């Protein structure tokens, strides 16, 4: 289950799929260690899953986790 404010943003992103463009998702934290890199990857993964849940095809999504 997504937080309502985040889900609203994901639904707005869904409108981009009509533009036939790739959507880049970047997960960010500060640069303090391995645990933050894991957090960054988890954030990215969450957003990717939310995007596919609202109908954005995986082929339109690109991601990068930045520690």
C-alpha positions as CSV (number, residue, x, y, z in Angstrom):
1,X,0.0,0.0,0.0
2,X,1.3,3.4,-0.9
3,X,1.0,6.6,1.0
4,X,-1.8,8.7,-0.6
5,X,0.4,11.7,-1.5
6,X,3.0,9.4,-3.1
7,X,0.3,7.4,-5.0
8,X,-1.0,10.7,-6.4
9,X,2.4,11.5,-7.8
10,X,2.7,8.0,-9.3
11,X,-0.7,8.4,-11.0
12,X,0.6,11.7,-12.5
13,X,3.7,10.0,-13.7
14,X,1.5,7.5,-15.5
15,X,0.4,10.3,-17.8
16,X,4.0,10.3,-19.1
17,X,3.5,6.9,-20.6
18,X,1.5,8.5,-23.4
19,X,4.6,10.6,-24.3
20,X,6.5,7.5,-25.4
21,X,9.5,8.4,-23.4
22,X,11.7,6.6,-20.9
23,X,11.1,7.4,-17.3
24,X,14.3,7.6,-15.1
25,X,13.9,6.8,-11.4
26,X,16.8,7.7,-9.1
27,X,17.0,6.7,-5.4
28,X,19.0,9.1,-3.3
29,X,20.4,9.2,0.3
30,X,23.5,10.8,1.8
31,X,26.9,9.2,1.3
32,X,27.3,7.6,4.7
33,X,27.9,3.9,4.1
34,X,26.6,0.7,2.8
35,X,23.3,0.9,4.6
36,X,22.4,4.0,2.8
37,X,23.1,2.4,-0.6
38,X,20.7,-0.4,0.4
39,X,18.1,2.3,1.3
40,X,18.7,4.0,-2.0
41,X,18.1,0.7,-3.9
42,X,15.0,0.0,-1.9
43,X,13.6,3.4,-2.6
44,X,14.2,3.0,-6.3
45,X,12.6,-0.5,-6.2
46,X,9.5,0.8,-4.5
47,X,9.0,3.5,-7.1
48,X,9.5,1.1,-10.0
49,X,6.9,-1.3,-8.5
50,X,4.5,1.6,-7.9
51,X,4.9,2.7,-11.6
52,X,4.2,-0.8,-12.9
53,X,1.2,-1.1,-10.6
54,X,-0.4,1.9,-12.3
55,X,0.2,0.6,-15.8
56,X,3.6,1.9,-16.8
57,X,5.4,-0.9,-18.8
58,X,8.8,-2.0,-17.4
59,X,10.4,-1.3,-20.8
60,X,9.7,2.4,-20.3
61,X,11.5,2.5,-16.9
62,X,15.2,3.0,-16.2
63,X,16.6,3.3,-12.7
64,X,19.7,4.3,-10.8
65,X,20.5,4.1,-7.1
66,X,22.8,6.8,-5.8
67,X,24.1,6.1,-2.3
